[in-house]
Amino acid sequence: MHAGDTRGAAGAPVSLASGALFASRYRVDELVGEGGMGAVYRVLDNTLGEVVALKLLTLGTERAVERFLDEVRLARRVTHPNVARTHDVGEDGGVHFLTMEYVRGVALDEVLDARGPVAPARAAELGADIARGLSAAHRAGVVHRDLKPANVLLAEEGRAVITDFGIALATTGDDDPKTGGLVGTPAYMAPEQVRGDTVDARADLYALGLILYELTTGTLPFDGPTPIALALARLQTEPVDPRTHAELPEPLAHLILRLLARDPAGRPASAPDVRAALEGLSGPGPEAPRVTTPTVSSLYAPLAPTERTLAVLPFAFRGPPEDAYLGEGLTEELIDVLARTKGLKVLSLGATRRFGEDRDPTRVARELGAHAVVDGTVQTAGERVRLAARLIDGRDGVQRWSDRFDGRYDDVFTLQETLARRVAEELRLELGARVAEQAPPEAVERYLRARRHLRGDMMTEAELAVQLLEEALELAPDLGVAKAAHAMASIRAWWGRGGDFDGSRAERAQRSVARARAEVPELAETHLSEAMFAVQTGGYRQAAQALARALAIAPTMAEAHSYLGGLQCEALQGDEGPKRLRAALELDPTLQTCHLSLARSALLDGDLATFAHHDAALAEAFPPQHVPTLISRLRWSLYRGDATDARSHFRTLRALGTDTGDRLARLCAAAVGEGSLEDARATFDSIPAWLANPRFTALMDQLATEIFLVAGANDLARAAVERAAESILIDRAWLERCSLLDPLRGDPAFEAVRATVETRAAEIWRR
C-alpha cells in the first residue's frame, strides 16, 4: 500500500485517494462505485498503459478466499462484448482485488432511476445483449448468481455489458457448497436460491426475467416489507402479469412470465433460446426522451455511422455432433475481437444466424447493409482443430482473402480466443488493403508488394519497400495506408543498412512518421511507427503511449504487442514482457523476432529449457548470416561460457564481407582469442559516429562491455557501460541478471549506472 491509502479496522473496506499507487502498479483516478462487495475505482494500469476497473473486495474465511480465486479463474475464460472481461486477480497488504475491463457508461439501475421504463423494443434489445453475455458465460461453466440492474452497464455505444461474474458466491464467506447461503440480492434471487437448493444457469435466466419486467414496467413483480420477505414472496405467490403495469407485446410478456417460472424446469432451456426469442422482438422503437444526466441520454442515441460494416456468418461445423458448439463459439469470439477494432462495425451473430443455410454472401451483404462478409468452416480431427476463413466482397461476391488456422483441442477456450484473434488481425489488414483498392490499380499493386517486403528481412528488403511505397504515393497521393506503411518501412531501412553517417535515413524516417501522424492518425500502423522511431531516440515513454494507442485501435496487432513486450522485458516489468511476447507469437507465428527477446529473457533467468526452445526457433527461421540473430547468439554463447560456439558465430560474422560485419568482427575478436584488444577499443570509440542512432549505439555499448569483460579489460568495460547509461539505456534485465557483469558489481560507478537506468525505466510507466 502507498501514500494516499486509508485503512480502517481489520476487515474494513480500504479507501484509495486519487493519485495513489495501489499494488505498485495501479494509479488511482477516481472512485466510480461502492457496494456490498467493496469499492470500485477507475485506475491506470502502469504496466500496460491501459485504464481498467479495480475492485477491492472484502472476503471472509480462508475458504471464501479459495473459492473467490476459483471463481475468478473461471470468469477469466469469459470473453464476449456483452461481458466485462476479468483481467487479473491479486492481493496487496491483505486486500484482495481484481481488475476488469473498464466500460465507459452507466449502470442499468441508474438509467431506470433517471428515466423509468423503456420502450418494449429497447427492453428486448437490452435483454438480448444480456442473454448473449450469459450464453458465453454459461458455455464456459460460469453462473453469475447475482444478476441485477446494478451489475449491468450500458456502454456509451449502446451495448449492455454484464459485470461481476463469479464474485457473488465467493464474497459471502459461507461454505454451503450449493448456494453459499442467501447468495445474491433478495429482489433478484431465483426461488431455488431462496430455498438454498442447487443453483445452475437457470437462476441467471430468472434474474433476466426480473430485469426485463423492471425495464418494461418500472417495478418488480414481488413486494415485501423486508429483503427476506421480498425474497420469500416468490415462494408463495405468482408474479403479477407485467401487462397490468404497461402495454407489452404478447410474446414479450409471455417470455417474461416463462423466465419467472417458480420451477426451473418451466423456464426456457438456455440463454441462447432466450436471446433468439428477444432478437425477434427487438426493433428501433420510439426515440427515448432526453433526461437530465448527459451520460444516460447518450446511451439511447443511435450509433454513429462507422467506416465499414462487416457481417460474420456462423461458421459451418464438420466433426462429431457433440463438438458442434465449437463453430458458434469461434464465430462469437471472432465477432467479439473484431468489434473492438475501431472504424469497423461488426453485426451480431443474431443478425446473421438466419443465413446459416442460404450463405449467398451478396444476399447477406444486401439485406444487412454490409460491405463485406466473413464465412468459414471449423473441422475437428482427434486433438486438432482447423478453422478455414474467407473474406468476401459484399458488392460482387468475389473472394478477397482466405486462410487456414490450426490449433490443439485440449483447451477449447484458449483455442477459441487464439484463433479468433489471429483471424481478426488478418481480416483487419485485408480490409485495409480493400480500402486501398479505391486508388489506381498500379498504386495498389505497389502497396501490396511493399507490404510483402515489410514482412521480410529489414537488412535486405526494407529499402525496396520504401521505394515501392513512394511510387504508390506518386500515383495516389491520398493513399493513407501507404503513408503509414512508408513510415514503418523508412524506419526499418534506417536500421537495416548499417551506418547512417549523414543522418539522411533518420531524417527521412522522422518526416514520414510526422506525415502519418498528421494525415492518418486513425491507423494503428501510424502509432506503431511513432513508437518504433521513439525507441531509437530514447523516447521510451512516448513509445509506450503510442503502442497503447495502436492497441486501442487494433487489439490484435501482433507487432505492437511484440514491441511493448520487448520494452517490458528490458525494463523488468514483472512477467508482463514474456506474456505479451508469447501473445504476439500466438497472433502471428511468423513474427520470429519475438524469439530473440524470449530466448534472451529465458537465458538471463537461467531457464535453459525455454532458452533452447526459442534458440532452436531462431535457427530454423533465420539463415546463419542474419546479423541481429548472429550477434545475439554470439553474446549468448559468451553468457554460457561456450567458447567453441562463440568462435563459430564470430567466424560466420567475419566471413560476411560487409562493412557492418567487419566492424562487428573487430569489436568481438578479442573475446574469442582472434583479435587484439586495441582493435576492439578503436571500434568501440567509432561506434557513435558509425551508427548515429542512440538505440543502436547503446546496444553496441552493451556488446562492448561484455567483450571487454571477457577479455579481462574491466576498466574499458566500465567506460562502455557508463557511456550506455549516459545515453538511453533502459535494460535493467541485463544489468541485474547478466553473469558477465559480475566483476563490476559492487563498484560505485556500476551501482550509479544501475540507479540511473532504474530511474529511466520507471519513467516509462509513470502516469
N, C-alpha and C positions, 0 to 999 in steps of 0.2 A: 504494500500500500504506500501511497505517497502523499505529499502535502496537498491539502485540499480535501482529504477524506475525513469524515467524522464517523466514529463508531460508537454505538450505544452499548448496552449490556450484552452479555453473551447471547447469541441467537437473535438479537435485534437487527432490524434492517440497517444496511450501511448506506450512507448518503455520500455522493460524489459531487464535488464542486466543479463548476465549469472550468475547464483548463487543466483539471487534474489528470495525472497519468495513472492508469489502473493496469495492474499486472505487467508493468514495464512495457506495455505495448499499445494500449488503447487510450487515446487522448479524448477526454470528455468534452462534448459540445454542449448538450443540454439534456435535462430530464424531459422525457416525452410521455411518460405514463407511470402509474403506480397501481398495484393490485395485490390480491392475496398472495401471489407467488413472488412478489418483490418488485423492485423498481426497474424501469426500462429507460435506457439512455441512448441517445444518438452519439456515436463516437467515431473517431477516425482511427482505423487500424494502421498504425505507423509502419508495420511490416509490409503490408500490401498496398498502402496508399489508398484504401477504399473506405467509404462510410458504411458502417454496419450498425445494427441494433445490438446493444449489450444488455442482457438481462441478469440482474443479481438475484439469486434465489435463496430463500430460507428453507433449508432442509432439516428434517428432524433426526431420526435414528440413523445408525450406520447402514441398516438395511435400506432405508429410504435413499441414502446416497448411492448405494449399489444399484438400486432399481432405477434411479434417475439416470445413471450412466448407461445402463442397458437400454432404457427407453430412448435416450438421445442418440445412441449409436444406430438404433433402428430409424429414428426420424431423419437422420442424415442421408438415408437412402432415398428419401422422397424428393424428387426433382420435378417440378411442374410449375408453369406460370401462375397457377392459382393456389400455390402453397409457398409461404415464405421459407426459403431454404435455410436449414440449420448449417452453420459453418463450423463452429469449434465449441469445445466444452472444456472447462478447466476449473481450477481452484487457486485462489490467491489470498493468503493470510486468513485462511479458514472460511472465506467467502466463495461459494460455488457460483459459477456463472456460465452462460453460454452466449454465443454470438450468432446472429441470424441476419439474413438479407434485410436491409433497411428499405421499407416500402414507403415512398412518399404518398401520403394520403391520410384518410381519417377513418376511425373505427365505425362500423355499421351502427352501433348503438348511438353514437354521436349524431349520425345522419338522421336516425329516427327521432331523436330528441329535438333536432333542429327543424325538421320539416314534416314529421309524421309519416303516414303510409305512402307508398309509391304506387304507380300505376301497375296493374296486374302483369302487363308485358315486361315491364322493367324488373318486377319481382321475379318473374320466371327467368329472365336473363341472368340476374344475380344468383338465383338458385342453381341455374345450370353451371355457372362458374364454380360455385361451392361444390357441386356434385362432381365436377371434373377433378377438383383438388382431392376430394375424398376417394375418388376412383384410384388415383395414383397412390395415395397413402395406403388404402386397403390392399392394393395389389402388392405393396411392399410389406404387408403384415403389421401396419401401424393403425391403431384405433385412437381417435382423439380423446374421447370420454368427457370433454368439457367444451364442446362446440356451442357457441353463443354469439350474439352480435358483437360483443366486445372483443371476440377473438377472430373477427373477420374485418379486414381492412379494405376500403375502396381506394385503389390506387388512382393517381391523378389521371391516368389514361383511361380509367373506367372499369378495369377488371376487378373482380373480388379476389382477395388473397387471404387464405386461412393461415393463422399463426398458432404457435404454442402446441404443435403436435408433440405427443409423447411426454408432456410435462405433468399433466394433472395427477396421474397415479403416483408419480414419484414424489410429488410435493406434499402428499397427505401425511406422510410419516406413519401410515398404517400398514400392517403386514398382511392384511387379508389378501390371499392370492387371487381372489375372484374380482373384487372391485376395489379393495383397499378402503372399505367403509363407504361413506357417502362421498364418492369422488365426483367432483364437478360442482356446478351451480344449481341449486334446487329448482329454479324456474325452468331450467332446460334439461333436466335429468329424464332419462327414459325410465319407465316403470321398473324394469329389471335392475336398474341402478339403485332405485329407491329400496327395492326389496333385498338388495345385497346378493342378487343372483349373478351368474357368469355373464359377462358383458362381451359382445362381439361388435362387428361393424354396423349391425342394425341399430345399435344405440345412437350412433352418429346420424343415421337416417332419421331417427325420431327427432333429434335436435334440429336437423334441417327442416323438418316439418314445422316445428315451433317457430323457427326463423321466418319461414315463408308465411306462416299465419300472422306473425307480427308485422312483416313487411307490407302485407296486403290490408290488414285491418287496423294496425296501430295498437293492438292489445294482444294479450295472451289468452289461450282457451281455458286456463285454470286460475283460481284465485284462492287466497288463504291469508289469515292474519299474521302468520309467521312463516319463515322459509321452510321449516319442516312441514307445516300444514299445507303449504303450497305444493311441496313435493308429494305428500301423501294423497292429495286430491286426485291425482291421475290414477291412483289405485282404486278409487271408489266411484268416480264419475266419468262419463264420456265427455270428450271435448265438445264445446259449442260449435255448431256449424259456422265456418267463417262467413258464410253468406248472410248471417244475421247482422253482421257488422258492416259489410261492404258488398258492392256489386262485383261478383267474380265470375269468370267463365266457368261453366260446369266442370270441364276437365281439370282445371287448376284446383277448384275446391275439392273435387273427388280425390285428386292426388294428395293434397294436404291431409285429408282425413285418413287416407291409407297410410301415410307416413306416421300418423299419430295413433295407429292401432296399438292397443294395450299389449297384445300378444305379438312378439317379434315376428312370428310366422305369418301374421297378417299384413306385414309391411312389404313394400317392393323388395325383390330378391337382392338387389345390389345397387350401388351408387351409379354404375353405368346405365341401369334401367331408369333410374330417376332422371339422370342427365338427358337421356333420349326423350323422355316424356316432356321435360321442361323445354328442350330445344324446339319442340313442336309448338310450344305455347308462346315463346318469346317473340317480340316484334318491336318496331320502333316506338309505338305507344305515343301518348301526348307528351309534348315538351314539358319537362318538370319546371315548376316555378322557381325563381331565384330566391335564395334565402340570405340571411344576414352574414353568414360565415362564408367568405370567398372560397375557401378550400372545399367546402361541401358543394357549393353550386357548381364549381368547376368539374366536379366528378360526374355531373349529369350532362355536361356539354358533349356534343358529338365529337368523335375522334377527328383529329386534323388529318387531311389527306396526306398519304405517305408517297414516297418516290416510286416504289414498285410493290405490287401485291402478288403474293405467292400462295398457291394452293398446293397442299401436300396430300396426295391420295393415300388412303390406308394401304400400307404395304401388304401385298399378297403373301401368304404364308405357304411354304411347302415343307412338310415334315409331319411328325406324329401329331394327331389331333390334340393331345394333352399339352402340347407346346404352342398351340395356335395363338395364345395371348401375346407371344413374343412379337408378332407382327404389329399389333396395335401398340404395344408398349414402345417399340422402337419408333413408330410413327409419332406418338405423343412426345417422346423425348426429343426427336428432331424438331418438331414444331416449337417446343419449349426453348431449345437453344437458338433456333432461327429468330424467334420472337424477340430475343434480347439484342439483335443486331439492328442498329439504328439505320433509318432510311428504308426499312423493309417491313411491310405489313403482311403478316402470315395469318391466313384464315385458320379457324379452329378445325379440329377433326370432325366436330359435329356438322360443319358446313360441307365437308367432302365425303362423309361416310356414305351418303346415298348414291354415290357414284362407284361403289365397290364393285358392281358387276359391269356396268357400262362405263369403261375407263377411257372414253374418247377425250383426249386432252383438249381439243379445240372446243368441244361442247362444255367441258368443265370450266375452261377459261371464260367462255362467252357467258355462261349462266352465273358465274360467281364474280365476274369482273376482274379476273386475274391476268397478270401479264405473262406469267409462266406457271408451269405445273411440274411438280416432282412426283414421280412414280417409282415403284421399286418392288423387289421381292426379298423375302427372308427365307433362308433354307437352312435346316439343321441336318447334320450327319454325324452321329456319335457325339463327340465332345466339341465339334466345330460348328460355328455359325457363320454363314456368309450372307452379306447384305449387298444386293445389286441395286444401285440407284441411278436415275437418269433425270435430266432436266430437259423439259420440252417447251418450246416457244408456243405461247398461247395463241399467237396470230395465225401461224401456218402449220402447227403440229410437227415442226421439224425438231428432231433431237439435237440439242446443242452440246450436251455433255453426258458422259456416263462413266461409272467406275464401280469396282468391287472392293468390298472391305471384309476382312476375315477376323474372327476372334474365337476365343475359347468360351465354352458354355458353363464353366464351373462357377462363375459369379455373374448371374444374369443381370443384376442391377448395375454393376460396374461396366459390363459389356454394353448395355443399352446406352449409358452415358458416353462411353468412349467412342462407340461407333457413330452415335448421333453428332457428337462434337466434330468428328473428322469429316463426316458428310457435310455438315453445316459450313465448315470452313471452305471446303472445295466449292460448295454452291455459292458462298459469298464471293469468292474470287471469280467464278464463272459468270455470275450476274454482273459483276463489274466489267468483265470483258464484253458482255452483251450490250451494256450501255455504250461501250466504245464503238459498237457497230454502227452507231449513228454517224460516225465520221467516214471520210472516204475510205474505200477498201484498202488502198495502198497504205494508208496510215495505220489502219487496224492490223494489217499483216505485219508491219514493222513492230508495232507494240507487242503483239503476241509472240513474235520471235525474240524480242528483247526480254520478255517475261521468262521465257525458257532459259535464256543465258543467265538471268539473275539467279536461277536455281543452280547454276554451275559453279565452277571454281573461280573465286574472285581474282585469283592470280592471273588467270588467262582469259576470262570471259566478261568481266565487268566492263572493261573499256569498250568492247564490242556492243554490249547492251546500251551504253551511253550513246554511242554513235547511231544505233537504230532508233532510239527514242528521240534524239534530236531531229532525225529525218522525219519521224512520225509527227513531231510538233511543227515542223515546217509545213507539212501537208495539212495538218489540222491543229491550228494554234490553241483551240479551246478544248482539246482532248485532256480532260482533267486527270484521268487515271495514268496517262503517260507522264504528267508533271510529277505526280507522287513517285512513280517508278523511277523517273530520272533522278530524283533526289537520292533514292536508295542506291541506284547504280553508280552515281558520281561519287558517293562516299566509299563504296566498295572499290572503285577504280583508284581512288586516292590511297587506300590501303595496299592494293594489290600489286603495285608496280615498283616496289622498292622505294628509293628516296624521292622526295618531293623538294628538290633543292631550292627552286624558286617560289615554292608555295602556290603555284598556279592551280594544281588539282584541289588543294584545300579551299582556295577561293571559289573555284567552280562549284564545289560541293556546298559551300556556305550559301552561295547565291541561289542554287537550286532548292535547297531546303527552305530558304526565305520565300521563294516564289510559291512553293507548295503550301506553306503555311498561310500565305496571303490569299491564294486563289482556290485551294481545295482543302480547307480545314475540316471538311466533313468526312474525309477519307482516313481510315486507320493507318494506312501506309504513310501518310504525311507525318503523323505524330511519331511513328516508328522511326522515320528518317531523322526527325528532330532529335530523338533520343540517341540514335546512332552517332550523330555529329557531336552532340553534347558530351558523350562518353569520351570521345577523342580529345576533347579540350578540357576535361576535368569538371564539366558541369553535371556532376552525378545527380545532384538533387533535381535539376531541370530534367535530366534524362528519366528519372523515376516518375516525375509528374507527367511527362509526355507519354511514357509507357502506360500509365494509368488511364490517360485519355484514349490511347489506342485501344486498350482492352475494354473501355466503356463502350466504344463504338463497335468493336468486333471481339467479343469474349473468347472466340475460338481461334484467334490469331496466334499460331504457334510461335512465330519468330519473336513476337512481343513477349510471350511467356519466357522464351529462351533468354532474351536479353535481361529481363527482370530477374530471372533465376540466377544468371551469372553474377549480377550485382549483389544479390543476396548472399551468394556463396562467398564472394570475396569479403563482404562486409560483416560476415559471421552473424547473419540474421537467423539464428537457431537452425532448424532443419527445413526452413521455408525454401531455400535455394534449390537443394536437390529435389524436393517435392515438385517445384514448379518446372524444373528441367525435365523431370520424368513426365509431367503432364504435357509439356511441349512435344516430347517424343511420341506420346500417345496420339496427339493431334496430327503430327506429321513425322512418321517413322523415318523419312528421308532427311530429316534435319540433323545430320550427323555431327555437327559442331557441338551439339548437346553432350555427346560422348566425351569430348575434350574436357569440359567442365566437370562432368560427373566422375570421370576417371581421376582427375586431379584431386577433387574433393575426397574421394574414397581413399586415395593413397595418403593424403595428409592426415586422414582419420585413422590410418592403419588398417583399413578394411581391404585386405589384399584380394579377396574373392570378388568383391564388387569391382575393384580396380581392374582385375583381369578380364572381367566380362566386357567392360567398356573399352579397354585397350584392344581387345580382340575385334570389337565392332569397328574401331577406327582402322585397324589393319585391313579389314575387309572393305571398308568404304573408300579409303584414300590410297593412292599409289605411294610407294616408298618416298617419292620425290616431293610430296606435298609439304611445303616448307613449314606452315604452322604446326602440323602434326609431327613432323620430323623433329623440330626443336623441342616440342613438348615431350616427346618420347625420349629424347636425349636427356632432358632435365630429369625425367622420372627415373631413368637409369642411374643418374648420379644420386638421387634421393635413396635409392635402394642399395647403393654401393656396388652396382653391377658394371664394372669397368669394361668388360667384354662387350656388353650390349651398347654401352655409351660410345665405345670406339667404333662400333659398326654404324651407328647412326651418324657419327661425326664424318666418317668416310663417305657416306652417301651424300651428306651435305656438301662436302668439299668437291665431290665429283659433279655437282650440278653445273659448274662452269658459268654461273651468273654472278653479277656484281653483289646481289644480296647474299648468295651462297658463299662467296669468297669472304665477305666481311664477317658473316656469322662464323665461318670456319676459323678465321684468325682469332676471333674472340674466344671460341671454345677449345682451341687446340691445346692450350696449357692444361686443361682439366683432364685430358686423356693421354697426356705424355707425347703429343705430336706437334708441339709448337712451344714458343717461348712466352714467358710472362710479359716481356717487353711488347710483343705484338698484341697481346690481349689488352695491355694498358693503352696502347696507341689507338686501338679500335674503340675502346671504351671512351676515350677522350673525343673521338669523332662522332659519336652517336647523335648528339643533339643536332649538329649541322646536317648529318646524313638523313635523318628521319623527318625533322621539322614537324613532329607530331607528338604532343605531350604524352598521350596514352602509350604509344609505342616506345617512346623514349623511356618511360617508367618501366615498361615490361623488359626492355633491354638492360636497364639498370638492375632489375631483379636477376636476370640471367648472369650479368657480370658479377654481381655479389656472390652468386653460387660458384661461378668459375674461379674467382679469386680465393674463396674459402677452400675449395678442393685443391687448389694449387698451393695452399698454405700462406697466402698473402692476406692476412687478416686486416691490415691497415687499409689496403686497397678495397677490400670488401666493405669495410666500414664507410669509406668515402662513397662507394657506389650506392649503398642503401640510404645514406644521408641525402644523396642527390635525388634519389627516387622520392623520398619523403618531402623534400623541399618543393617538388613539382606537384603531382596529382595522385600519388599512390594511395589506394584505399584497401589494399589486400591484407586485411587483418588475418585471414586464414593462413596465409603464407608466413607472416611474421610470428604467429602464435604456434604453428604446428610443423613447420618445415625443419627436419632434423639437421639439415646442413647449416642452419643458422645457430646451432648450439654454441659454437665458440664465441659468438658475440653476446650471448645472453648474460645479463648482469652488468655489461659495460654501460656506463651512464649515457654515452652517446646513442647506443642502441635503444635503451629504455626511453630516451627522449623521442626517438623515431616512432616507437610503438605508441607513445602518448599522442603524438601529432596525428598519426594515421587513425587511431581510435576516435579522436575528436572529429576528423574529417568524415569518417564513415558514419558516425552518429548523425552528422548534419544532414545526410541524405534523407533520413526518415523524419526529421524534425517537422512539426506542423508549421 
